[in-house]
Amino acid sequence: MVVALTLILTAAFLLPLIGRLELRSSQVLTPLASFAPLAALVAVAATLVALAAAWWLAVILAVPTVFLVGWQLPHRRPKPRPAREPGSSSAESQAVTVRFLTLNALVGRADPAVIFGHVQELQADVLAIEELTPELVASLTDAGLPERLPYSCLDPRPGHTGIGLWSSRPLTPLPPVPGVWNPMPRAELDVGWPVTITVVHPQAPLRGGQPGWQLDLGRLLAALTGTAGQQLVAGDFNASRDHGPFRRLLAAQFADCADAAEHRPWPGFTWPANRRYPPLIRLDHILVSRLGAIVREARTVAVPGTDHRGVLAVIELQPIPSEGQAAPRDSVSSAGHAE
């Protein structure tokens, strides 16, 4: 009985582990990789049960268990290293704080009054919404959002493909990420210098969507690496750091604000948010290019009507010295453990 239970638990955590390692890409393993945090708990249980059966079996299971648990532990808090020396008059006078809020509105079902309430309470000056419908835009307009965030780049659509961006600072539309399943609009945010914002919502790797999901994230990566200057990337990535394509985004000199913030919750999961149990996965992210940025705070927020939690990031940006000046250093370090 003990051996049988051990085998069942082992099978339950090995599938997410294989998906996480990208040993094989498939319609089953890719979605299961999202559940690596839950698989870590199952792996611990399997190791403890195996200990009652045979010590050598527990030792064997302890190896993947250590890897799974290690991946899910909080990342080492990075030491901020801004583009300019802290305390200098130049750094203090030119730094700009951006309070960025993003939310998947579940086909426009998210409560508009609560969304607007969060914008006011959290003093958000940038708002990105995925699955934005014309009806939700109208409700947010009636609630007074354009008065609070007067600049916008909106592409509302029926269903789950609509997307939009509001800001208290001027926005200049840019060409969107090309060739993706759902629109990924881009805009230039004027904070005294241009910062490129990309709002993302790749195809989910479910029900035959795994190839399209990989293609979307690959084209997003190409667009980001082909863009100069500071960038902010936000939305429902349909991916976590347990997915290889998302880790490749981080490796392209981006940091996940939920990992890099000086003040942050852990684990910061965002989905599913409409169940009786807590969220199990972090699919919603705000990324910032590491150069000239300090992430002061990150948190999740609850909004009735949607199955996602919103994400807020408070980011301090400094202008990057131009060519001919001292080369700036990365301000947000990489994750503290191997991916």
Backbone torsions as a table, in degrees:
resi	resn	phi	psi	omega
1	MET	NA	-44.1	179.6
2	VAL	-64.8	-42.3	179.7
3	VAL	-64.5	-41.5	179.4
4	ALA	-62.2	-43.1	178.8
5	LEU	-64.4	-38.5	178.0
6	THR	-62.1	-42.8	-179.7
7	LEU	-64.7	-39.8	179.6
8	ILE	-64.1	-47.3	179.7
9	LEU	-65.1	-36.8	179.1
10	THR	-63.5	-45.0	177.8
11	ALA	-61.6	-35.8	-177.7
12	ALA	-66.2	-33.7	-179.3
13	PHE	-96.9	-18.3	-178.9
14	LEU	-70.5	-35.0	-179.0
15	LEU	-63.6	-50.3	173.9
16	PRO	-60.5	-33.9	178.9
17	LEU	-63.3	-45.8	179.1
18	ILE	-63.1	-41.8	177.5
19	GLY	-62.6	-39.2	-179.3
20	ARG	-67.3	-37.0	-179.3
21	LEU	-77.1	-10.1	-177.8
22	GLU	59.1	32.0	175.4
23	LEU	-66.7	-27.2	177.7
24	ARG	-155.1	129.0	178.6
25	SER	-93.9	128.7	-178.9
26	SER	-155.4	168.0	179.3
27	GLN	-65.6	-21.0	-179.0
28	VAL	-95.0	-49.7	-172.4
29	LEU	-69.9	-35.1	-178.7
30	THR	-62.2	-50.0	175.5
31	PRO	-62.6	-37.1	-178.3
32	LEU	-65.4	-26.5	178.7
33	ALA	-59.7	-28.5	178.8
34	SER	-60.2	-26.8	-175.3
35	PHE	-93.3	20.1	176.7
36	ALA	-57.6	-36.8	176.7
37	PRO	-60.1	-42.0	177.2
38	LEU	-69.7	-36.0	178.5
39	ALA	-63.4	-30.0	178.1
40	ALA	-62.6	-40.3	177.5
41	LEU	-66.3	-40.6	178.7
42	VAL	-64.0	-38.3	-179.9
43	ALA	-63.8	-40.7	177.1
44	VAL	-61.6	-44.4	178.9
45	ALA	-62.0	-42.3	-179.9
46	ALA	-62.9	-40.0	-180.0
47	THR	-65.8	-40.9	179.3
48	LEU	-67.5	-40.6	177.8
49	VAL	-65.4	-41.4	179.8
50	ALA	-62.1	-30.7	180.0
51	LEU	-61.8	-30.2	178.3
52	ALA	-75.3	-19.3	-178.7
53	ALA	-93.9	-50.3	-178.3
54	ALA	-162.5	133.0	-177.2
55	TRP	-62.6	-36.7	-177.6
56	TRP	-66.9	-33.1	177.5
57	LEU	-68.1	-39.4	177.6
58	ALA	-64.1	-37.8	178.9
59	VAL	-64.1	-42.4	179.3
60	ILE	-61.5	-45.3	-178.4
61	LEU	-72.3	-23.3	-179.2
62	ALA	-64.9	-27.8	-177.8
63	VAL	-64.3	-57.4	176.9
64	PRO	-65.1	-28.5	178.6
65	THR	-62.6	-43.2	179.6
66	VAL	-61.9	-41.9	179.4
67	PHE	-64.5	-46.5	-178.6
68	LEU	-62.1	-46.7	-178.9
69	VAL	-66.1	-40.6	179.9
70	GLY	-61.8	-38.6	178.7
71	TRP	-64.3	-30.5	-173.3
72	GLN	-92.8	-11.0	178.2
73	LEU	-65.5	154.4	179.5
74	PRO	-56.9	139.3	176.3
75	HIS	-66.4	150.0	174.3
76	ARG	-59.8	130.2	-178.7
77	ARG	-65.2	121.4	-177.6
78	PRO	-73.1	151.7	175.7
79	LYS	-86.8	118.2	-179.9
80	PRO	-60.3	134.2	175.9
81	ARG	-133.8	87.5	-173.6
82	PRO	-66.1	169.2	-178.0
83	ALA	-65.4	-28.2	178.6
84	ARG	-121.3	158.5	-175.6
85	GLU	-62.3	129.0	178.0
86	PRO	-58.4	141.9	177.6
87	GLY	88.7	-13.0	178.8
88	SER	-73.9	150.4	-179.7
89	SER	-61.7	-33.2	179.4
90	SER	-65.4	-45.0	-178.5
91	ALA	-65.8	-44.3	-176.3
92	GLU	-68.9	-35.8	-176.1
93	SER	-79.0	-27.2	-174.5
94	GLN	-101.5	-14.0	-179.3
95	ALA	-64.1	139.5	179.4
96	VAL	-127.5	133.6	178.6
97	THR	-98.4	129.0	177.0
98	VAL	-113.6	123.8	177.2
99	ARG	-104.7	104.5	-168.4
100	PHE	-108.7	127.5	177.8
101	LEU	-121.6	131.8	177.1
102	THR	-131.0	150.2	-176.9
103	LEU	-155.8	136.2	166.2
104	ASN	-87.6	118.7	-170.9
105	ALA	-89.8	7.2	177.8
106	LEU	51.1	70.4	177.7
107	VAL	54.1	40.2	175.5
108	GLY	76.4	11.1	-176.2
109	ARG	-85.4	-10.7	-179.7
110	ALA	-62.0	143.3	-176.2
111	ASP	-67.7	115.0	-176.9
112	PRO	-65.9	-33.9	179.3
113	ALA	-64.7	-39.0	179.4
114	VAL	-70.4	-40.2	177.1
115	ILE	-57.7	-49.7	-179.3
116	PHE	-64.8	-35.6	176.5
117	GLY	-61.8	-41.3	177.3
118	HIS	-65.3	-40.0	178.7
119	VAL	-58.4	-42.7	-179.7
120	GLN	-72.1	-49.4	-175.5
121	GLU	-64.3	-40.8	-177.4
122	LEU	-88.8	-2.0	179.5
123	GLN	55.8	40.5	178.7
124	ALA	-65.8	135.6	175.2
125	ASP	-112.8	0.0	170.3
126	VAL	-138.9	132.5	179.3
127	LEU	-130.9	126.8	174.8
128	ALA	-118.9	131.5	179.5
129	ILE	-126.9	128.3	173.3
130	GLU	-99.9	158.5	-174.6
131	GLU	56.4	48.4	-177.7
132	LEU	-89.2	123.2	179.5
133	THR	-105.0	159.5	175.8
134	PRO	-57.9	-35.9	-179.9
135	GLU	-65.1	-39.5	179.3
136	LEU	-68.8	-37.8	175.9
137	VAL	-59.2	-44.6	179.7
138	ALA	-62.5	-41.4	-179.8
139	SER	-66.8	-40.8	178.6
140	LEU	-67.3	-34.9	176.3
141	THR	-65.1	-43.8	178.0
142	ASP	-63.1	-33.3	-179.6
143	ALA	-72.5	-16.6	177.6
144	GLY	106.4	13.8	-178.1
145	LEU	-59.8	-41.3	-179.2
146	PRO	-62.2	-26.4	176.3
147	GLU	-71.5	-33.9	-179.6
148	ARG	-82.0	-40.2	-179.9
149	LEU	-128.1	87.6	-169.2
150	PRO	-76.4	-17.9	-178.2
151	TYR	-99.9	140.5	-176.6
152	SER	-153.6	154.4	169.2
153	CYS	-131.7	103.1	-170.1
154	LEU	-118.8	140.0	173.7
155	ASP	-137.9	66.4	-179.1
156	PRO	-73.5	141.8	-179.8
157	ARG	-145.8	151.9	171.9
158	PRO	-62.8	150.3	-179.5
159	GLY	83.7	-150.3	-170.5
160	HIS	-104.3	7.1	-173.4
161	THR	-97.5	-6.7	179.7
162	GLY	-71.2	155.1	-177.3
163	ILE	-159.0	150.7	-177.4
164	GLY	-159.3	162.4	-176.2
165	LEU	-141.6	130.0	174.9
166	TRP	-121.0	153.0	-179.1
167	SER	-153.9	151.4	172.3
168	SER	-84.1	-13.4	179.0
169	ARG	-109.9	157.0	-177.7
170	PRO	-57.0	139.9	176.9
171	LEU	-120.0	137.6	173.6
172	THR	-117.9	116.3	-179.5
173	PRO	-59.9	141.4	175.6
174	LEU	-120.9	162.8	175.6
175	PRO	-57.7	137.2	-179.8
176	PRO	-71.5	169.3	173.9
177	VAL	-62.4	124.7	-174.4
178	PRO	-81.1	149.2	168.4
179	GLY	72.8	24.4	-178.8
180	VAL	-104.3	161.5	-174.6
181	TRP	-66.8	-55.7	174.6
182	ASN	-99.9	151.0	178.6
183	PRO	-58.3	139.8	172.7
184	MET	-126.1	84.7	-176.7
185	PRO	-70.3	154.9	177.8
186	ARG	-130.8	149.1	179.2
187	ALA	-150.8	155.0	176.8
188	GLU	-99.3	119.8	179.1
189	LEU	-93.8	128.6	-179.5
190	ASP	-92.9	106.5	176.5
191	VAL	-111.4	18.7	-170.2
192	GLY	109.8	-19.2	171.0
193	TRP	-151.2	161.3	-174.3
194	PRO	-78.3	134.4	172.9
195	VAL	-126.1	126.1	-177.8
196	THR	-85.2	127.1	176.2
197	ILE	-109.1	133.9	173.5
198	THR	-123.5	127.6	177.0
199	VAL	-105.1	127.6	-168.5
200	VAL	-122.1	150.3	172.4
201	HIS	-161.1	75.6	-179.2
202	PRO	-67.2	162.1	175.7
203	GLN	-58.3	141.2	178.3
204	ALA	-73.8	143.1	-179.1
205	PRO	-81.7	50.1	-177.3
206	LEU	-127.4	154.4	173.8
207	ARG	49.7	51.0	178.0
208	GLY	84.5	4.1	-176.7
209	GLY	-90.3	1.8	-174.7
210	GLN	-62.4	-42.4	176.9
211	PRO	-62.8	-40.5	178.7
212	GLY	-65.9	-35.7	176.9
213	TRP	-61.9	-45.9	178.5
214	GLN	-63.4	-40.6	179.9
215	LEU	-64.8	-43.5	179.8
216	ASP	-59.9	-47.7	-178.4
217	LEU	-68.5	-31.9	176.0
218	GLY	-66.8	-41.6	179.0
219	ARG	-72.1	-32.6	173.5
220	LEU	-62.4	-45.5	179.0
221	LEU	-59.0	-42.9	179.7
222	ALA	-63.0	-40.2	179.8
223	ALA	-66.7	-40.6	-178.0
224	LEU	-69.3	-44.5	-178.6
225	THR	-71.2	-18.8	177.1
226	GLY	-90.2	7.6	-177.7
227	THR	-112.7	130.2	178.9
228	ALA	-87.8	159.3	175.0
229	GLY	85.9	-176.6	-178.6
230	GLN	-72.6	147.0	-178.4
231	GLN	-139.3	149.8	169.8
232	LEU	-124.6	133.8	-177.6
233	VAL	-130.7	122.9	-172.5
234	ALA	-141.6	152.7	173.8
235	GLY	143.7	-166.2	175.6
236	ASP	-91.5	102.6	-176.7
237	PHE	-80.1	-9.1	-172.0
238	ASN	48.8	35.6	-177.9
239	ALA	-158.4	153.2	175.5
240	SER	-125.6	178.7	177.9
241	ARG	-72.7	2.9	170.1
242	ASP	-88.5	3.6	176.2
243	HIS	-110.3	133.0	-179.4
244	GLY	-56.8	-46.6	-179.6
245	PRO	-59.1	-33.9	178.2
246	PHE	-72.6	-38.6	177.4
247	ARG	-63.5	-30.4	177.3
248	ARG	-69.5	-31.2	173.4
249	LEU	-63.6	-44.8	179.0
250	LEU	-63.7	-36.0	-179.7
251	ALA	-69.1	-17.2	180.0
252	ALA	-87.8	40.1	176.0
253	GLN	66.7	37.5	173.1
254	PHE	-120.6	151.6	176.3
255	ALA	-123.7	141.0	173.2
256	ASP	-80.4	120.7	-175.7
257	CYS	-58.9	-31.2	179.7
258	ALA	-65.5	-23.6	176.8
259	ASP	-95.2	-28.3	-170.8
260	ALA	-96.2	-11.8	-172.5
261	ALA	-67.6	147.0	174.7
262	GLU	-66.2	-36.0	175.9
263	HIS	-122.6	118.8	-172.9
264	ARG	-152.6	150.9	171.6
265	PRO	-84.1	165.3	172.1
266	TRP	-141.4	132.7	9.3
267	PRO	-89.2	-3.2	177.7
268	GLY	70.9	32.6	-180.0
269	PHE	-69.5	150.4	-174.4
270	THR	-124.9	-11.3	-175.3
271	TRP	-145.2	142.9	-9.4
272	PRO	-80.5	143.5	-174.4
273	ALA	-108.2	4.1	-177.6
274	ASN	-119.0	32.7	178.5
275	ARG	-113.4	173.9	177.0
276	ARG	-78.2	-13.0	177.3
277	TYR	-107.5	161.5	-177.2
278	PRO	-68.3	161.6	174.2
279	PRO	-57.2	149.6	-174.9
280	LEU	-114.1	-13.9	-172.0
281	ILE	-138.3	148.9	171.4
282	ARG	-104.2	99.5	179.0
283	LEU	-101.9	-19.5	-175.4
284	ASP	-103.7	130.2	-171.7
285	HIS	-141.0	156.1	164.1
286	ILE	-123.8	118.0	178.8
287	LEU	-104.6	148.4	176.7
288	VAL	-134.2	139.6	174.2
289	SER	-64.4	139.4	-168.3
290	ARG	-68.7	-23.3	-173.4
291	LEU	-75.6	122.6	173.8
292	GLY	72.1	27.5	-178.0
293	ALA	-133.1	140.2	171.1
294	ILE	-125.8	123.2	178.9
295	VAL	-90.1	110.2	-176.0
296	ARG	-80.2	-37.4	-174.5
297	GLU	-153.9	149.2	170.4
298	ALA	-144.3	142.6	178.2
299	ARG	-156.4	165.6	172.9
300	THR	-108.0	154.3	-179.7
301	VAL	-133.0	144.5	-179.3
302	ALA	-91.5	138.2	176.5
303	VAL	-135.8	118.2	178.6
304	PRO	-61.5	147.8	175.4
305	GLY	98.6	-15.6	180.0
306	THR	-121.9	157.8	179.2
307	ASP	-94.6	11.8	176.0
308	HIS	-119.6	149.5	166.6
309	ARG	-90.5	145.1	174.9
310	GLY	-75.5	162.3	179.1
311	VAL	-126.3	130.2	174.5
312	LEU	-113.6	135.3	173.0
313	ALA	-130.0	133.9	176.1
314	VAL	-107.7	112.3	-169.9
315	ILE	-121.9	128.1	175.0
316	GLU	-97.1	119.8	-178.4
317	LEU	-108.5	141.2	172.2
318	GLN	-123.1	145.0	178.4
319	PRO	-63.5	140.8	179.9
320	ILE	-82.0	129.7	178.5
321	PRO	-55.0	139.8	-179.5
322	SER	-75.6	171.6	179.9
323	GLU	-58.6	140.6	-178.0
324	GLY	101.4	-21.0	175.5
325	GLN	-93.0	173.9	179.6
326	ALA	-59.8	134.4	-178.9
327	ALA	-67.1	129.3	179.2
328	PRO	-74.3	157.7	178.4
329	ARG	-103.5	161.7	174.1
330	ASP	-57.2	133.4	179.2
331	SER	-96.9	-17.5	178.8
332	VAL	-124.8	118.3	-175.1
333	SER	-73.5	164.4	174.0
334	SER	-70.9	170.0	177.3
335	ALA	-57.6	150.7	-173.6
336	GLY	-83.2	-0.7	177.2
337	HIS	-137.9	163.5	-175.8
338	ALA	-65.6	139.8	174.0
339	GLU	-96.6	NA	NA
